[in-house]
Amino acid sequence: MIDEALDRVPRWRRVVRAVAIASGVLLVVTAPWWGRPVLSSMSFFRVRDIEFHGARYVSAAELLERMAVDTLQSVWMDLGPLEERVAGHSQVREARIERRLPGTLVVRVSENLPLALVSGRGGFAVVDASGRQLPIDPSRTTVDLPIIAAGDSGSLRLLAELRRENPPLFERVSEVRRSGRDELLLRFETYRVRAMDDVTAARLAELLPVEEDLARRQLRAVEIDLRYRDQVIARLP
C-alpha cells in the first residue's frame, strides 16, 4: 500500500522533498560553523543583564569589572575567556558562565572558602584550608572564624576536617593554638579542650555526650581533656 501511494506522488515532488531533507540535515550539521556568527550579529542577542550566583565574599562589581563585557557584545560570544577572567580572581576557585536567551549571562562561581583568621602585624588575615591568604578584609566583611597562629598546618588540617564532617561543632570553635610540642588547645564558648595535634573530628565529637551528661547533672566544665586514649576527662571549676 505504501509503495502504491509513493508511485502516485509525482517524481518532481519526491525530488524536491529529498532535497529539502538533505538541506535541513546539512544546516543542522554545519550549524556550529555558521550559527554563532550569524546569531552574534543580531542586536536581539546583545548582552542586557549579567547575573552572579555563589558570590558571597567577592563582590559582583569586582567580577563584572574583570569580565569587561559591554552591551554591544552578544551572548553568543566565546564564553571561555570570560570564565578564565572570573576564575583568575584569587577568591574564586571555579567559574562557569551560561547563556539565558535572549540577552542574559549567568555567572556561577565557587569560592575559596575562608577557614580561619591569622593574627599579624596589620591585624587579622583570612586564610583558606591551604593557609593561603584570601582577599577578604575582616574589618569590612563579617567572618566568624576560629583564630589560629600563622603557619600552623596542624590547626588548619583539623579545622578543615571539622568543617567538612561536623559543621555545627566547627562553628563553636573560637581559637586553636599549640600548648605544647604535640598538643593543641581549643577554645569553645564556655570551656577549653586539650588534645593531641593528631586529634580527629570524630574524637572531638565525643565532647557532645559529655556536655549532655554535665547539663543533666547541672554541672559546668572549664576544661575537657582528650589527650588520653579512650578517655574524656572533664575538669570542673
N, C-alpha and C positions, 0 to 999 in steps of 0.2 A: 504493500500500500504506500509506504514512504517513497519507494523508488518511482511508483507511478505518479505521485504528487510532484516529485522533483522533475520528472520528464515533462510535466505540464508547465513548469516555470521556464520562461524564455531564457535562452542561453546568455544573452547580454546582461540580464538581471543577476544571474548567478556569478557572472564575471565581476560585475560592479560590487556585489556583496563580498566576494572573496578579496577584492582589492581593498574595500573598506576595512575588513577584519585585519588584513595584513598591515594596513596603515596604522590602525589602532594599536596593534601589538608593537609596531616599530616605535610609535610615540611613547608607549609605556617603557620600553627597553631603553630608549635614548633619553628619557626624562632627566636623569641625573646630570646630563651634559647641557641640555638646553633649558631645563625648567628653572633652575635658580637664577641664571642671568636675566631671563625674561621677567620672572616674578620680582626680582630685585629692582627692576627699572620702574615698577608700578608704585605710584605715590600712595596707593591704598595700603601698602605693606610697610610704610615708613614707621620707625620707632616712635611710639607715642607715650609709652609708660615702661618703667623698669621696676619690678618688684623684687624684694630681698627676703629670703626665708632662712632662718637658722643663725642670723647675725645677732648675737647677744652682746658681746663685748666690743666688737668692731662696729663702727658706725656705718650706716648705709651711705653717708656722704663721702666717706673715705673710699669705699668700694666703687661708688659711682665715678669719682674722680679718676681712679685707676683704669676704669673701663674706657673712658674718653669716647663715649658714644653721643652723637647728637641726632636731632630729629630729621636730618637729611639722609640718614642711613636707614637701610632696610633690615627688617627682622630676618631676611634671608641671607644676610652676610655670613661669612665664616665665623662660627662661634668659638672655635678653638683658641685663637689668640686672646679673646675676651676672657675665657676661662683661665688661661695662663696668667693674665694680668691680675685677676682677682686672687688666684691661688698664690701669687707672688707676695701677697701681704703676709707678714710674719705671724699674724694672729689666725690666719686661715690655713687649715690642713688640706682641704679639698674643696673644689668648686665645680658646679655643674650648671649650665645655662640651657634653658628650654625656651621654645617659642610658643606663645599663645596668640594665635591669629585673631585679628589682623595685624596688631601693632604693639604687642607687649612681649618683653623679655623677662623671664622668671629666673632669678639667680638663687640657687640653693647652695649654701655654704655649710661646711663642717669646720668648727673652730678647734684650735689647740686649746683644750680646756685648762684653766688655771687650777693648780693643785695646792699651792702653799704660798705663804708670804715669807720673804727672806729679809732680815734686817741688815741695812747697810748705812754708810755714812750719809747718804742723801735721803734716808728714810726707808720705807719698805718697797721691795720689788716683788712683783708677781711672777712665779715660775710655774712651768708645766711639769709633767711627770719625769721628763728627762733632765730637769734642772735648768732649762733654757728660760731666760727672762722674756716675758711677754710684754707687748706694748700696751699695758693696762696701767693706768695711773690710779692707785687705790685712794688717793685723795679726791678723785673726781668720780670714780666708779665704785659702787658698793660691792665689796668682795669679802664674804665671811669665810675666811680660810684659816687653817692652822698656821702657826708661826714655827719656822724651823731655822736651824743655823745654816749658813751658806755652805754649799758643797757637801751636805750630809746626804749621801746617796742611800744610806740605810733608812732614814726617815722618809725620803721620797718613795722608796720601794714599798714601805709599809703603808703609807697614806694612799698610794695608787691602788694597792690591793684592797685596802679597806673601803675605798670609794666604790670600787668595782663590785665587791662581794657583800658589803653591808653599808649602804649609803646613810641610813639613819645614825649608825654609830660613828661614821666618819664626820658627820655634821656636828657631833658633840665634842670633838677634839679641838681644843683651843691652842695647844702647843705641844711640840715634840722636841726634846733635846736630849743630848747624851749626859748621863750621870756617872759614867764610868767607861772604861775601855770597851766593854761589850754590853753595856746596859743603856736602856732608854728610859726616859721619864716622860710620861704623857699626862697632860692636864685636861681633865673633864670639868664639868660645871662646878661640882662641889667637892671633888677629890682628885687625887693624882694616882697614876698607875705606874708601877715599876715593872719592867720586863726586860728580857734579853733582846739584843738587837736583831735576832732572827725570829722574833715573835710573828705569828701569822694573824690574819683577820679572824680565822676560826678560833684561835686561842683567845683573842680579845673579846669575842662574842660570849665567852664564859663569864664575863662580868655581869651579864644581864640577869641570870638566875640568882646571883649573889645579891644584886641590887634588890630584886624582888623579895628575897628572904629577909634582908635587913629592914625593908619597908614594912613587912608584916610584923616584925618584932619592934617596930618603931625605933630603929637604931640607924645611925649615920656613920659611914666610914669616912676617914680623912685620907686614907691610902689603901690601895689594894695591890698586893704583891703577886705577880705572875712569874717570878723568876725561877720558881722551883717546879720541876716536872710534876704534872698531875695534881698540883695543889693551887688553891686560890686563897690567899691569906688576907683577911680584911682587918685593918688596924683602925680602932675606934678612937675618938677624941680622949 
